[in-house]
Amino acid sequence: MSRPTFIIYSKGLTENFVKLFGFLISVRFFPELDKDLKRADIELNSRSYIASVFITCIFYFFIFFGLLTFIFFKFRGLILSKALLFGFGVALALTFTFYFLLMLYPRVLARNRGEMIEKNLVFVLKDLLMELEAGVSISRAFFNISKRNYGEISKEFGKVNRNINSGVSVPDALKKFGDNIKSEYITKTMWQIANAFNAGTSFRSALKNIISDLILDQRTRIKGYTQELNMWSLVYMMFAVALPTIGVTVVIVLSTFSGFGITRETFIFFLILTMIVQFVIIGLVKSRRPIVDF
């Protein structure tokens, strides 16, 4: 298990905060927080996490407040009362922003972890099939996979193996694995394997069918992404090549008739704007890329 890097956490301090200010802690605006924390493999419940976020934000507020007040007073030439007022306002805004980012952090972490597990899913299922065809028991096959270098999914199969050894049935252990990962892909696969096991069908045959379906689905996703990439390539070329050159040329031509010249600041602003748009497009393309590996 892990803890978020940016959170100031102390068990004693968090427990005391919950006792004294528990009335401030509410998960009403973040109903999925407990589930996200579990899926992100963070060893805190929702109340402890919110308390840690409050403590962290209070700590950063005083840092922001002191630093900004110093900047406004020393470098901006404001009188002390105005420097304190501006420093307080900006620090408060930054702290609220930081608070909401920290509250959303487990969800982002859980999604990233799900993608990491998705990446090696087909390889793991093929490895599992080879183990079973070699006559290895299911529990032993799960144990062997947990000792191999498949990243996060090896850790999860280690948990599945421990649950089975503690008396949990194989289908229930697999369903629990699927529910604890923020990935519809993983959840669907684990439930299919569990249902095949419950139905009493050949586990190896069911596994072969699931692997084939997964590979087919991945190829379909790649094909769809390729078609989508053609459209994004045109959009990127328009903002990276067409608009910067044609746009500046048109503005220069129009400025000769209207008397409105392009200043250096206007040109720099236009250049920065096009760069930001390009980075946004690249980020969108990267986020749309399917997580496949077969």
N, C-alpha and C positions, 0 to 999 in steps of 0.2 A: 504494500500500500504506500501511498505518497501523500504529501501535503503541498498545497500551492506555494510556489516560490515567494510570492509577494505578500503572503499573509504572515503577520506577527502572531505566533501561536505559543501560548503557555497554558498548560492544563490548569494550574492553580488560578492564574489570572482570569482565564475564560470562565471557570466555574464560579468564581466570585462575581464576575460581571453578570452572569446569568442570574445569580441569586439577588443581586442588588437592582439590576435594571432589566429583569426578565419581561416586564410589561412593555418594554420598547421593542422586543423581538417578536416579529410576526412573519410567518411564511405565506401570508395571504396573497401577496403579489408575486410570489415565486413558488407555486404549488408543486412544481416538479423538482424542487431543489434536493430533497432527500434522494430521489431516484437518480438525479444527475450526479450527486456526490458518490453514490454507490457505483454508478457506471464509470465514473472517472477514477475509481479506485482511491478515493480520498477517505481517510479513516476518521471522519467527523460526521456527526449528525447535523441536521439543519440548524438547530438552535446554537450549537457550539460554533458552527461555521459563521453564522450571522454575528455572534458575539465577537469572534475573532476579526471579522470584517469591520465591526464598529471600533474595536480597539486600534486596528491598523489605520482606519480613517482619521481617528482622533490624533494619533501620532503624526500622520502626514499633514494634517491640518495645521498644527503648530509649526511644522517645518516650512510649509508653504507661506503661512502668515508672517513668520519672522523674515524669511528670505525676500518676499515681495515687499514688505514694509521697508526693509533696508534698501531695496532697489528703487522704490518710489521716492524715498527720502534722500538717498545719497546721489542717485544718478539722474532722477527726473526733476529734482529741485523742489518737490512739494514740501509744504510745512508738515510737521509731525502729525497733526490731527488728521489731515487729509491723507497722508501716507498710511496711517493706521486704518482709516476708513476704506481706502481703495484696496489695501492689502487684505483686510478682512473679507471684503466682498469677493475678490478674485480667488482667494484661498478657499472660501466657502463653495464657490462654483466648481473649482477644481476637485475639491473633496467629494462633492456629490457625484461628479462624473466618475471619479475613481471608485466610489461606492458601487455604482451600478455596473461598472466594468468588472469589479470583483465578484458581484453577485451573478453575473453571466458567465464568469470564467469556468465554473464546473461544467456547464453545458458545452462550451467550446472544447474543453479538455476531454469530455466524454465522447464527443463527435470525432475528434482527432484519434482517440484511442480505438474507437470502432473502425475507423478507416485503416489503421495499422493492422488490426486483426483481420479485416476483410482481405487485405493484400495477400496473405499467405494461406487463405482458407482452402483453395483448391489443392495446393501442395500438401497441406495437412491431411485432407480427406483421401488423397491418393496414397499417402504414406500409411494412413489408417487402414485402407483397403489392402495394401500389401501385407501389413502385419496380420490382419485377419485371415487372408488367404494362406499365410504361412503357418496357420494353426495357433497363433497367439490369442490368449483370452482378451476380451474387451477391456477389462480393467488394466491388464498388463500393457495393452496397446496404448491406452490413454497415458499410462505412466511413462512409456518409452517416448511418446510425443512430447510430454512435458519436459523431458531431459534434452530434447533437441533444440537447435537454434532457430526457432520460428518466431522469436520475439514474444509479443504480448499473448499471442494465441497459445503458446506453450505454457505460459503461466496459468491461463484459464483452464487448459486441459489438466494441469496439475491440481487445480481446485476441484474439477470434475472427478478426478481419481480419488481425492481425499474424501469427497462427499459419498462416493460409492463405497469406499472402505469403512465409512462411519455408519452405513446402513441405508443410505438413500438409494432408491432404485435408479437404474441407468437412465430411463426416460425422464424421470424427475430431475436428475442431475443435469441432463442435457438441456431441458427446458429452462432450468435456473440459469444455466450458462447463457442461453439465448436472451433471456429477459434482462440479464445484467449488462448487456452490451448495447450501446446506442447505435444500432445498425439494423434496419429492417432486413437486410440481406442475411446477416448472421442469425437473427431471430427466426426468420423463415426456414433457414437450412436446419437449425438445431431442432425445431419443432417437426420438420419433415422426418428427420432421422428418428426422433423420439416416437412419432406416430407409427412409423414403419416397425419399430421395435415392439410397440404395444400390440400392433396388429398380428404379430407372430409370423410375418413374412421373412424371407431370407434377408438377413441383415446385409450381407455382401451384395446381393442383387439390388437391394434398395439403395445402397451406397453408390453403386455403379451408375444407377439412373440419376441420382442426385448430382453426381459429379458431371455427368453428361449435360444435364439441364443447366448447371452452373456455367459450364464452359460455353454452351449455346447462348445463355443470357449475357455473358461477358462479351461475346463476339457481337451480339446485337447492340449492346451499349457502345462498343467501339465504333460500329458502323454509324450509329446515330450521332456520336460525337464527331466523327469525320465529316458528316454532312453539315453539322452545326458549325464546325471549324471553318468551313468555306465561307460562311456568312460573316463570322467574326474576323476572318482575314481581310475581307473587303472593308469592313468597318474600321479596322486598324489602319489599313492603307490610306483610307480617306482622312483619318485624323493625323496620321504620322507623315503623310506626304502631300496629299491634295490640299487640305485646309491650310496648313502653314504656308505653303508657297503661293497658292492661288489667293488665299485670304489676304496675305500681306500685300500682294500685287494689286488686288482690287482696292484695298484701303489707300494705298499710295496714289493710285490713279484718281480716285474720288477726292483725295485731299487736295489735288491740284486745282480742282474746280470749286471746291467749297472753301478753300483757304485753311482747312483744318489739317495741320501737319502731324505726322507721327513723331511723338517724342520718344526719347530713349526709354522712359519708364513704361510707356504704352507697349513698346515692342517687347520689353522684358516680361511684362505681365502676360502678353499674348503667348510668348514662348513658354512661360511656366505653366499657363493654363493647358496648352496642348500636351505638355509633358505629363501633367497630372491625369489628363484624360487617357493618355496612352497607358500609364501605369494601372489605371482603373480597368481598362479593357484587358490588359495582360492578367490582372488578378481575377477577373471574371472568367477568362478562358481557362486559367489554372484551376479555379474552383469547380468548373464544369467537367473537368477531366475525370473519366471513370477510374475507380481504383480496381484495376484488373491485373492479373499475373497468372499465366498458365503456360 
